[in-house]
Amino acid sequence: MTFFHLPAWVTSEISPCTPETHNVKEPMAFTATKDLMLPATVTGSWPRPRWYTMNMWGRPLDTAMMDPWFREQFSDAHAVVVSDQSRAGLDILTTGDYHLDEDVAGRSWHHYMLQRWKGFEHEELQTEKTRSPLLSYPVGTMLDSIYTTWRWPRVTGKVEHDPKNPLEYAKIWRIAQQAAVAAGKPVKFGTCSAQVLAFFLDSHTPHYDLDDKKQLVWDMAEAMNQELRQLAASGCKVIQVEEPTLHFMACYSPEKKDYLNFLVDAFNREIEGLDGVEVWIHTCWGNPNMQKVFTDESYANSIEIYLERLKGDVWTIEAAENDFKELPLFGKYKNSLKKKIAVGVISHRTLQADFPKVIAERIRRCLKHIPADKLVLSTDCGFGRQGFNRHLAFFKTVGIPMARNIILKELGLPERYVPAADEKLAWDQLPDREPFTHLKPLR
């Protein structure tokens, strides 16, 4: 017996999970955010429940799922994260990045695929003359501890998808989306962009030049594209590709125009063929263990690239961290935006759970530069890179939909339900409101 109808975005155009079902994508498509004013979401990663202690450590997901302990924790954890985010009132949920290992400073965000693609072996520190100077920090600082703890595999052959150990993005999404069906909300699946990985990799093979990493970036983009196409074929309607390096390069090496042009092509190749999918491009300025990496960052040199040259539907930006100082960059595009802009209205680096009225004022500032129908409300980056706790992440998140409702009311639009803000469902009630079971109030 069916007790509820599946939402249209779940049932429409679900294709068999075969490569043949998807051709090269023509126009991009709004799906999850279509006709939704001021959608609320978070970037992706979410702190684990304390009992979720299992990791894959490079194993195939199918192998790990044969372990009853892993299987139970993995499936239950995905049910928990979509429950947390549904209760918080988000419109678009995430997997929490719960397929990633709980390792130092969120290392698995980029290592998950490096442990599974062909062409890599043996992990070690990059050498002094091959590592980027951007990764060098004084001994005794947290960033030095992180970057000297992380190990990177050697590139020893052609990098390509491994059918014996696929990334299994489609299966992970199905586990989360199945748990979210009753909530009637789509689950966004996020993965780091292939091009950010090359930044940390040294070639030990004639397949790739040690200094010119274009071919390496391209091959990894093609490997990632296979996984993303399978994810789209499974029915996922929101796919987020995280941290293409264009804003870093445009900010710190703007003279490398040929390489910037190449990165545009590489990103567009990475997301090619995602028919009917709303593609999000997440950008921030680093999030190892919630740490701030740069102090002079700016989107000024890359805004035109992200808005006009990259394929995609939604561009997410870090904004709360720098007090929204770059919002005026959108002024010249305000009336011609093709993409929606997901603005981080809360920071993932602070311990303050901002009050809704504080976040609402930030949204008003955003609306001066970005039209309401093009604005998405999000976080600067994810909460799950080791440094955060789940209790705080939840209440920081609840503030976004509550603030959204303040603004919707001001715009004369209907508010949307936030379960965590429902007084009748508040877990703890004053004794006056439960007279049958509690002591009589003094007054």
HUUR-V421307 format. One line per field, one symbol per residue. ss: DSSP state (h for helix, s for strand, l for the rest). burial: # if it has 24 or more other C-alpha atoms within 12 Angstrom, else .. A space follows every 10 residues. Layout:
# HUUR-V421307
ss=???
burial=???
This chain:
# HUUR-V421307
ss=lllllllhhh hlllllllhh hlllllllll llllllllls llllslllll llllllllll hhhhlllhhh hhhhhhhhhh hhhhhhhlll llsslsllll lllhhhlhhh hhhhlllsss ssssllllll llhhhlllll lhhhhhhhhl lsssssssss llllllllhh hhhhhhhhhh hhhlllssss sslhhhhhhh llslllllll lllhhhhhhh hhhhhhhhhh hhhllllsss sslllhhhhh hhllllhhhh hhhhhhhhhh lllllllsss sslllllhhh llllllllll llhhhhhhhl lllssssllh hhllllhhhh hhhlllllls ssssssllll lllllhhhhh hhhhhhhlll lhhhsssssl lllllllllh hhhhhhhhhh hhhhhhhhhh llllllllhh hlhhhlllll hhhlllllll lll
burial=........## .......... .#..#..### ####.##### #########. .#.###.### #..##....# #.######## ########## ########## ########## ########## #....#.... #...#..... ..#..###.# ######.### ##..###### ########## #.######## ########## ###....#.# ..######## ########## ########## ########## ##.......# ########## ########## ########## ###...#### ###.###.## ########## ##.#.##.## ...#..#### #########. ..##.#.### #######.## ########## ########## .######### ########.. .....#.#.# #......... .......... ...
